[in-house]
Amino acid sequence: MDINRVKQILSSSADIKVMYNGTSVWIDELHEDQEMVTCHLRGPLEERTQVSVAELKEMD
């Protein structure tokens, strides 16, 4: 994924499915200068982690 797409996803009201390492995640925040995002798993656990934008994949 690229930074521009992350910005679009964050500003969208649609439920856009994003995967990280085969797991569905919510993107919470973009750290553009580091090309990283803060995200958390979809579901009851709200553990947040920082991952590279390049490691995210959008699912259809």
Rosetta constraint file for C-alpha pairs under 8 A:
AtomPair CA 1 CA 5 HARMONIC 6.69 0.50
AtomPair CA 1 CA 6 HARMONIC 7.38 0.50
AtomPair CA 1 CA 53 HARMONIC 5.99 0.50
AtomPair CA 1 CA 54 HARMONIC 5.18 0.50
AtomPair CA 1 CA 55 HARMONIC 7.06 0.50
AtomPair CA 1 CA 56 HARMONIC 5.59 0.50
AtomPair CA 1 CA 57 HARMONIC 5.82 0.50
AtomPair CA 1 CA 58 HARMONIC 7.23 0.50
AtomPair CA 2 CA 6 HARMONIC 6.50 0.50
AtomPair CA 2 CA 53 HARMONIC 6.23 0.50
AtomPair CA 2 CA 54 HARMONIC 6.41 0.50
AtomPair CA 3 CA 7 HARMONIC 6.30 0.50
AtomPair CA 3 CA 32 HARMONIC 6.99 0.50
AtomPair CA 3 CA 35 HARMONIC 6.99 0.50
AtomPair CA 3 CA 53 HARMONIC 6.68 0.50
AtomPair CA 4 CA 8 HARMONIC 6.35 0.50
AtomPair CA 5 CA 9 HARMONIC 6.16 0.50
AtomPair CA 6 CA 10 HARMONIC 6.14 0.50
AtomPair CA 6 CA 30 HARMONIC 7.34 0.50
AtomPair CA 6 CA 53 HARMONIC 7.76 0.50
AtomPair CA 7 CA 11 HARMONIC 6.24 0.50
AtomPair CA 7 CA 30 HARMONIC 7.55 0.50
AtomPair CA 8 CA 12 HARMONIC 6.06 0.50
AtomPair CA 9 CA 14 HARMONIC 8.00 0.50
AtomPair CA 9 CA 16 HARMONIC 6.84 0.50
AtomPair CA 10 CA 27 HARMONIC 7.13 0.50
AtomPair CA 10 CA 28 HARMONIC 7.74 0.50
AtomPair CA 10 CA 29 HARMONIC 7.84 0.50
AtomPair CA 16 CA 58 HARMONIC 7.54 0.50
AtomPair CA 16 CA 59 HARMONIC 7.78 0.50
AtomPair CA 17 CA 24 HARMONIC 6.76 0.50
AtomPair CA 17 CA 25 HARMONIC 7.56 0.50
AtomPair CA 17 CA 58 HARMONIC 6.01 0.50
AtomPair CA 17 CA 59 HARMONIC 5.48 0.50
AtomPair CA 17 CA 60 HARMONIC 7.33 0.50
AtomPair CA 18 CA 24 HARMONIC 5.73 0.50
AtomPair CA 18 CA 25 HARMONIC 5.78 0.50
AtomPair CA 18 CA 26 HARMONIC 6.96 0.50
AtomPair CA 18 CA 27 HARMONIC 7.97 0.50
AtomPair CA 18 CA 56 HARMONIC 6.63 0.50
AtomPair CA 18 CA 57 HARMONIC 5.65 0.50
AtomPair CA 18 CA 58 HARMONIC 4.54 0.50
AtomPair CA 18 CA 59 HARMONIC 5.93 0.50
AtomPair CA 19 CA 23 HARMONIC 5.21 0.50
AtomPair CA 19 CA 24 HARMONIC 4.46 0.50
AtomPair CA 19 CA 25 HARMONIC 5.77 0.50
AtomPair CA 19 CA 56 HARMONIC 5.77 0.50
AtomPair CA 19 CA 57 HARMONIC 5.10 0.50
AtomPair CA 19 CA 58 HARMONIC 6.20 0.50
AtomPair CA 19 CA 59 HARMONIC 6.95 0.50
AtomPair CA 20 CA 24 HARMONIC 6.40 0.50
AtomPair CA 20 CA 25 HARMONIC 6.59 0.50
AtomPair CA 20 CA 55 HARMONIC 6.35 0.50
AtomPair CA 20 CA 56 HARMONIC 5.08 0.50
AtomPair CA 20 CA 57 HARMONIC 6.49 0.50
AtomPair CA 21 CA 55 HARMONIC 7.60 0.50
AtomPair CA 21 CA 56 HARMONIC 7.87 0.50
AtomPair CA 23 CA 41 HARMONIC 7.26 0.50
AtomPair CA 24 CA 41 HARMONIC 6.16 0.50
AtomPair CA 24 CA 42 HARMONIC 5.96 0.50
AtomPair CA 25 CA 39 HARMONIC 6.34 0.50
AtomPair CA 25 CA 40 HARMONIC 5.41 0.50
AtomPair CA 25 CA 41 HARMONIC 4.35 0.50
AtomPair CA 25 CA 42 HARMONIC 5.13 0.50
AtomPair CA 26 CA 39 HARMONIC 5.43 0.50
AtomPair CA 26 CA 40 HARMONIC 5.42 0.50
AtomPair CA 26 CA 41 HARMONIC 6.22 0.50
AtomPair CA 26 CA 42 HARMONIC 6.09 0.50
AtomPair CA 27 CA 37 HARMONIC 6.74 0.50
AtomPair CA 27 CA 38 HARMONIC 6.21 0.50
AtomPair CA 27 CA 39 HARMONIC 4.36 0.50
AtomPair CA 27 CA 40 HARMONIC 6.78 0.50
AtomPair CA 28 CA 37 HARMONIC 7.25 0.50
AtomPair CA 28 CA 38 HARMONIC 5.46 0.50
AtomPair CA 28 CA 39 HARMONIC 5.06 0.50
AtomPair CA 28 CA 40 HARMONIC 7.30 0.50
AtomPair CA 29 CA 37 HARMONIC 5.55 0.50
AtomPair CA 29 CA 38 HARMONIC 5.09 0.50
AtomPair CA 29 CA 39 HARMONIC 6.97 0.50
AtomPair CA 30 CA 35 HARMONIC 7.66 0.50
AtomPair CA 30 CA 36 HARMONIC 6.25 0.50
AtomPair CA 30 CA 37 HARMONIC 4.45 0.50
AtomPair CA 30 CA 38 HARMONIC 6.48 0.50
AtomPair CA 31 CA 35 HARMONIC 5.95 0.50
AtomPair CA 31 CA 36 HARMONIC 5.12 0.50
AtomPair CA 31 CA 37 HARMONIC 5.56 0.50
AtomPair CA 31 CA 38 HARMONIC 7.68 0.50
AtomPair CA 32 CA 36 HARMONIC 6.47 0.50
AtomPair CA 32 CA 37 HARMONIC 7.91 0.50
AtomPair CA 35 CA 52 HARMONIC 6.07 0.50
AtomPair CA 35 CA 53 HARMONIC 5.71 0.50
AtomPair CA 36 CA 50 HARMONIC 6.40 0.50
AtomPair CA 36 CA 51 HARMONIC 5.44 0.50
AtomPair CA 36 CA 52 HARMONIC 4.36 0.50
AtomPair CA 36 CA 53 HARMONIC 5.16 0.50
AtomPair CA 37 CA 50 HARMONIC 5.48 0.50
AtomPair CA 37 CA 51 HARMONIC 5.58 0.50
AtomPair CA 37 CA 52 HARMONIC 6.35 0.50
AtomPair CA 37 CA 53 HARMONIC 6.18 0.50
AtomPair CA 38 CA 48 HARMONIC 6.47 0.50
AtomPair CA 38 CA 49 HARMONIC 5.54 0.50
AtomPair CA 38 CA 50 HARMONIC 4.42 0.50
AtomPair CA 38 CA 51 HARMONIC 6.59 0.50
AtomPair CA 39 CA 48 HARMONIC 5.48 0.50
AtomPair CA 39 CA 49 HARMONIC 5.64 0.50
AtomPair CA 39 CA 50 HARMONIC 6.36 0.50
AtomPair CA 39 CA 51 HARMONIC 7.54 0.50
AtomPair CA 40 CA 45 HARMONIC 7.84 0.50
AtomPair CA 40 CA 46 HARMONIC 5.80 0.50
AtomPair CA 40 CA 47 HARMONIC 5.74 0.50
AtomPair CA 40 CA 48 HARMONIC 4.55 0.50
AtomPair CA 40 CA 49 HARMONIC 6.36 0.50
AtomPair CA 41 CA 45 HARMONIC 6.60 0.50
AtomPair CA 41 CA 46 HARMONIC 6.55 0.50
AtomPair CA 41 CA 47 HARMONIC 7.13 0.50
AtomPair CA 41 CA 48 HARMONIC 7.61 0.50
AtomPair CA 42 CA 46 HARMONIC 7.87 0.50
AtomPair CA 51 CA 55 HARMONIC 7.02 0.50
AtomPair CA 52 CA 56 HARMONIC 7.29 0.50
